[in-house]
Amino acid sequence: MAPILEIKDLHATVDGKEVLKGINLAINPGEVHAVMGPNGSGKSTLSYVLAGRNGYEVTKGSILYKGADLTAMEPEIRAREGIFLAFQYPVEIPGVAGTTFLKTAYNAVRKHRGEKELDAMQFLKLVREKQAELDMTDDMVRRPVNVGFSGGEKKRYEMLQMAMLEPALAILDETDSGLDIDALKTVADGINRLRAPDRAMLMITHYQRLLGYVVPDIVHVLAGGKIVRSGDKSLALELEKEGYAVLGTEAA
Amino acid sequence: MADVSETETINQATTERYKYGFVTDIESDTAPKGLDESTIRFISDKKEEPEWLLEWRLKAFRMWQELGEEEPSWAKVSFPKIDYQDAYYYSAPKEKPLLESLDDVDPKLLETYNKLGIPLQEQKMLAGVAVDAVFDSVSVATTFKEELSKHGVIFCPISEAVQKHPELVKKYLGSVVPTADNFYATLNSAVFTDGSFVYIPEGVRCPMELSTYFRINAAETGQFERTLIVADKGSYVSYLEGCTAPMRDEHQLHAAVVELVALDDAEIKYSTVQNWYPGDENGKGGIYNFVTKRGACRGKNSKISWTQVETGSAITWKYPSCILQGDNSVGEFYSIAITNNYQQADTGTKMIHMGKNTKSRIISKGISAGHADSTYRGLVKVMPGATGARNFTQCDSLLIGDQCGAHTVPYIEVRNKTAQVEHEATTSKISDEQLLYCRQRGLSEEDATTLIVNGFCRQVLQELPMEFAVEAQKLVGISLEGSVG
């Protein structure tokens, strides 16, 4: 089975400073990987490099997505090809209704896949189904994108987008941060519902908390820009108990 | 029309950027080039005008001559001096038909409208919008007359109103924008060719949105439209004005005057989508849009609301204003001004509070991209008698790129202690985070920019009538093409 994502000896700089220093990682379809690590270890940088953010330069190594060179693709092409990043801090877009944003994104992706764009009625029906699963009201979905949202609402809106766009590779950047226990369960349920044999997920998190609800197949520890350990879900529990320092990793 | 083929070649090369750029080959009946008393007489004669109107024009022309071509210079715009003698002041489709129906319209004209996406037939059947289409300077088709006349509404070319309703025209023409108001208004008063006239009788709610499409066509013909809308006591009317213009290399002057009069308890809603040719990406060509628009809330409890989406023209010089004379009258100004490449816009409003408890609200959204310069210039004036006057002003500017400018010049003059005047202003840029967020969801950079800008403009877009709002949103995208990446 060919991996969906294959990262080899990845080095990357942010504003000229090297943050990723030789990452190796392969994720197969159906797998859920967790990347854990202390602050400043390069977790968010990894997610932005995969999304193609400006200023995040790959200086060495390779990233293959479904066998193709990911670094050659513009951010929107990556998205249309099935990469979804749930942002740690989703940005506000004043005046743009959540449904409008979702529909624009949804149809852009469908068009790229050679599928017919949905009309307003079909689209709304689909959104209603998905939003109900995430305990979201019509009002929440219609409000301007992320404007005045609580932390939990922002994360749920990210999950709604993910559910609509049905990515092949979902990258969840600190999706558990800022969530109370009820919201955490709702979001975790949303993630679990999307687990599928043809879909891979990369969960980036500081804490083990989310992993109690979304059980990963493989856990990696990122420190100093490198993956220093990999193991099964028990590694996350070990980290939770002992802290990053005990594992021979340096906290930033 | 000698260089039509050349123009067409230019058009083909540039239609991506400005899809409304084309010239229709129709013979014009044109006044000789230049401007003197004989030009005025030519126009007046062509229109078979009564003596009083000719005199009115001549008086304005003499006034204009005394101004010695001293154009106003306070606006933050720059352009080469205009040679007013090097232009034509009257041009009409040669065989002016007296039309009973659209079937009688020159097929070439209809084709033009089709290219513009405004097929009259379809509009007539589907939209329920009465259209007084101004092609160059003469109106050629007016629809829905019967339905309107049932309600006593008069909606016709102003030249027709001069013939059929002289008492109304005489009473209100120049009563809001006096002949001596400003350089361009004075010029317009002398040479105006056509425009719309609307009268809504007492107590009548106009049964449909009224709209006019303006177009500049013949080369080097300035357009001097004159529009007069009178809403009698307790009446209501919503008027839509949309403009597109064909591709041109030389600058073209457009100096229109729009006057609105709202009597007791009357309301006028005036919406504009302006998409004149803005010039190319190097700042060559484009329309000069020097327009005087003003409304008088003459009666108590009257209301005038201006909504404008300004995306076109090389230079926009425009301040739709409200004179709040009647007690409890309300003035509103909602504006989106988008400038790209080398466009310049100096636009805003004046709210003159005279009556008691008068209210005004100003929401202005300026977007600058490329090398463009955009200025909001607004005056809020509270006169001594305007006890309890209130104003709220919000001016937001959005910059795209680092070569453009946005300026806000608010003037506030308060001469009554009880007045409350609020002013808020912001300037922002589209952030990298916003662009990344959108692109990560599959939107191209241009689509992301359009979406973000439309969001920025939302407060104003939602003031537009439905069909205009859709068109305006598309225009926002078209106007910003080439501004990112």
Chai-1 contact restraints between the chains, C-beta under 6 A:
chainA,res_idxA,chainB,res_idxB,connection_type,confidence,min_distance_angstrom,max_distance_angstrom,comment,restraint_id
A,A51,B,Q440,contact,1.0,0.0,6.0,A-B,restraint_1
A,R53,B,L436,contact,1.0,0.0,6.0,A-B,restraint_2
A,P75,B,R439,contact,1.0,0.0,6.0,A-B,restraint_3
A,P75,B,Q440,contact,1.0,0.0,6.0,A-B,restraint_4
A,E76,B,R439,contact,1.0,0.0,6.0,A-B,restraint_5
A,E76,B,G442,contact,1.0,0.0,6.0,A-B,restraint_6
A,E76,B,S444,contact,1.0,0.0,6.0,A-B,restraint_7
A,A79,B,Q440,contact,1.0,0.0,6.0,A-B,restraint_8
A,A79,B,R441,contact,1.0,0.0,6.0,A-B,restraint_9
A,A79,B,G442,contact,1.0,0.0,6.0,A-B,restraint_10
A,R80,B,G442,contact,1.0,0.0,6.0,A-B,restraint_11
A,L85,B,Q440,contact,1.0,0.0,6.0,A-B,restraint_12
A,V91,B,E433,contact,1.0,0.0,6.0,A-B,restraint_13
A,V91,B,Q434,contact,1.0,0.0,6.0,A-B,restraint_14
A,V91,B,Y437,contact,1.0,0.0,6.0,A-B,restraint_15
A,I93,B,Q434,contact,1.0,0.0,6.0,A-B,restraint_16
A,I93,B,G455,contact,1.0,0.0,6.0,A-B,restraint_17
A,P94,B,G455,contact,1.0,0.0,6.0,A-B,restraint_18
A,G95,B,G455,contact,1.0,0.0,6.0,A-B,restraint_19
A,G95,B,F456,contact,1.0,0.0,6.0,A-B,restraint_20
A,G95,B,R458,contact,1.0,0.0,6.0,A-B,restraint_21
A,V96,B,L451,contact,1.0,0.0,6.0,A-B,restraint_22
A,V96,B,G455,contact,1.0,0.0,6.0,A-B,restraint_23
A,A105,B,R441,contact,1.0,0.0,6.0,A-B,restraint_24
A,A105,B,G442,contact,1.0,0.0,6.0,A-B,restraint_25
A,A108,B,G442,contact,1.0,0.0,6.0,A-B,restraint_26
A,A108,B,L443,contact,1.0,0.0,6.0,A-B,restraint_27
A,V109,B,G442,contact,1.0,0.0,6.0,A-B,restraint_28
